[in-house]
Amino acid sequence: MKEMRKLENFKRELEAFDKTIEWCQDTFKKAKQINLNKTSFTKKELEVVDLFLARFSRSVDMFINRVLRSLDVLELEDKNMKTTLDIIIGAEKRGIVEDYRLIVNLRDLRNKIAHEYIWERNLELKETFKKAIEQMYVLLEISNNLKQYAANKGYIK
């Protein structure tokens, strides 16, 4: 019975993550169209940048702290609390990502978006936005790998 609850929790977290990624992809389409060679963003562009960065950040956070953690709980009997790095390295061991540092890079960028005042410096905002655009492709690939892993394990159809 306990295993069933763990599986249901994982499925719930994965479904919530899928919805978050969907919303992020909608904004990603708009974000890719913004010209990064300009000296500054228009107000409308800043709204897209802000929305994309927020959704990207939320997606990364959900992936690591909810989906990967629930997968760890589902598959491991070890009751000891694991660090975030342990959980990220577990994704590599499962073959969800080739190199755990890809997820570390996503997490570091997420932390920069969430905790630094990049809005105060236009150049830094552009660089962070550009990195998030590039890293979105990585996040989408990892997301697909995760779904394939879960399907292969019989956790989802």
RODO-101468 format. One record per residue (C-alpha): residue in one letter; x, y, z; residue number from 1. Coordinates in nm, 2 decimals. Last residue first. Example, Ala and Ser with C-alpha at 12.3 -4.5 7.8 and 13.67 -1.06 7.14 Angstrom:
// residues 2
S|1.37|-0.11|0.71|2
A|1.23|-0.45|0.78|1
//
This chain:
// residues 157
K|0.19|0.48|-1.99|157
I|0.34|0.58|-1.66|156
Y|0.53|0.41|-1.38|155
G|0.61|0.11|-1.60|154
K|0.99|0.14|-1.55|153
N|1.02|0.21|-1.93|152
A|0.75|0.47|-1.91|151
A|0.92|0.65|-1.62|150
Y|1.25|0.65|-1.80|149
Q|1.09|0.78|-2.12|148
K|0.92|1.05|-1.92|147
L|1.25|1.15|-1.76|146
N|1.43|1.15|-2.10|145
N|1.16|1.38|-2.24|144
S|1.21|1.62|-1.94|143
I|1.58|1.60|-1.98|142
E|1.55|1.71|-2.34|141
L|1.31|1.99|-2.25|140
L|1.54|2.11|-1.98|139
V|1.84|2.11|-2.21|138
Y|1.65|2.31|-2.47|137
M|1.54|2.56|-2.20|136
Q|1.91|2.60|-2.12|135
E|1.98|2.81|-2.43|134
I|1.68|3.04|-2.37|133
A|1.78|3.06|-2.00|132
K|2.13|3.15|-2.09|131
K|2.01|3.43|-2.32|130
F|1.78|3.56|-2.04|129
T|2.07|3.56|-1.80|128
E|2.29|3.74|-2.04|127
K|2.02|4.00|-2.13|126
L|1.95|4.06|-1.76|125
E|2.32|4.10|-1.69|124
L|2.34|4.37|-1.96|123
N|2.03|4.55|-1.83|122
R|2.15|4.57|-1.47|121
E|1.89|4.64|-1.20|120
W|1.66|4.37|-1.33|119
I|1.93|4.11|-1.24|118
Y|1.85|4.15|-0.87|117
E|1.97|3.81|-0.77|116
H|1.79|3.53|-0.59|115
A|1.54|3.37|-0.82|114
I|1.71|3.42|-1.16|113
K|2.05|3.33|-1.01|112
N|1.90|3.03|-0.83|111
R|1.74|2.90|-1.15|110
L|2.07|2.95|-1.34|109
D|2.25|2.74|-1.07|108
R|1.98|2.47|-1.08|107
L|2.00|2.44|-1.46|106
N|2.38|2.42|-1.44|105
V|2.35|2.15|-1.17|104
I|2.11|1.97|-1.40|103
L|2.37|1.97|-1.68|102
R|2.63|1.88|-1.42|101
Y|2.46|1.54|-1.37|100
D|2.61|1.43|-1.70|99
E|2.43|1.20|-1.94|98
V|2.08|1.28|-1.80|97
I|1.78|1.05|-1.73|96
G|2.03|0.76|-1.73|95
R|1.93|0.64|-1.39|94
K|2.27|0.71|-1.25|93
E|2.26|1.06|-1.40|92
A|1.93|1.13|-1.23|91
G|2.08|1.00|-0.90|90
I|2.35|1.26|-0.93|89
I|2.07|1.52|-0.91|88
I|1.92|1.36|-0.60|87
D|2.26|1.34|-0.43|86
L|2.32|1.71|-0.52|85
T|1.99|1.80|-0.36|84
T|2.10|1.64|-0.04|83
K|1.95|1.31|0.07|82
M|1.74|1.26|0.38|81
N|1.79|0.92|0.52|80
K|1.50|0.68|0.47|79
D|1.69|0.46|0.23|78
E|1.43|0.24|0.06|77
L|1.48|0.39|-0.27|76
E|1.27|0.38|-0.59|75
L|0.96|0.58|-0.50|74
V|1.13|0.82|-0.26|73
D|1.40|0.89|-0.53|72
L|1.13|0.95|-0.79|71
S|0.95|1.19|-0.55|70
R|1.27|1.38|-0.51|69
L|1.33|1.39|-0.89|68
V|0.98|1.52|-0.95|67
R|0.95|1.77|-0.66|66
N|1.27|1.94|-0.58|65
I|1.46|1.89|-0.91|64
F|1.19|1.91|-1.17|63
M|0.97|2.15|-0.98|62
D|1.26|2.39|-0.93|61
V|1.36|2.37|-1.29|60
S|1.00|2.44|-1.40|59
R|0.96|2.73|-1.16|58
S|1.28|2.90|-1.29|57
F|1.17|2.86|-1.65|56
R|0.82|2.99|-1.56|55
A|0.97|3.30|-1.39|54
L|1.23|3.36|-1.66|53
F|0.97|3.33|-1.93|52
L|0.73|3.57|-1.75|51
D|1.00|3.83|-1.69|50
V|1.13|3.81|-2.04|49
V|0.78|3.83|-2.19|48
E|0.70|4.13|-1.97|47
L|1.04|4.29|-2.06|46
E|0.95|4.25|-2.43|45
K|0.63|4.44|-2.38|44
K|0.81|4.72|-2.19|43
T|1.07|4.74|-2.47|42
F|1.41|4.57|-2.41|41
S|1.74|4.76|-2.42|40
T|2.05|4.80|-2.63|39
K|1.93|4.57|-2.91|38
N|2.13|4.26|-3.01|37
L|1.91|4.03|-2.80|36
N|1.62|4.04|-3.05|35
I|1.31|3.88|-2.89|34
Q|1.16|3.60|-3.10|33
K|1.29|3.32|-2.87|32
A|1.09|3.47|-2.58|31
K|0.76|3.43|-2.76|30
K|0.81|3.06|-2.82|29
F|0.95|3.02|-2.47|28
T|0.63|3.17|-2.32|27
D|0.42|2.88|-2.46|26
Q|0.70|2.64|-2.36|25
C|0.69|2.76|-2.00|24
W|0.32|2.69|-1.98|23
E|0.37|2.34|-2.11|22
I|0.67|2.29|-1.88|21
T|0.44|2.38|-1.58|20
K|0.17|2.13|-1.70|19
D|0.43|1.86|-1.74|18
F|0.57|1.93|-1.39|17
A|0.22|1.90|-1.24|16
E|0.18|1.56|-1.41|15
L|0.52|1.45|-1.29|14
E|0.44|1.55|-0.94|13
R|0.11|1.36|-0.95|12
K|0.27|1.05|-1.10|11
F|0.54|1.05|-0.83|10
N|0.28|1.09|-0.56|9
E|0.07|0.80|-0.70|8
L|0.39|0.58|-0.71|7
K|0.47|0.67|-0.35|6
R|0.11|0.60|-0.25|5
M|0.12|0.26|-0.42|4
E|0.45|0.17|-0.25|3
K|0.28|0.24|0.09|2
M|0.00|0.00|0.00|1
//
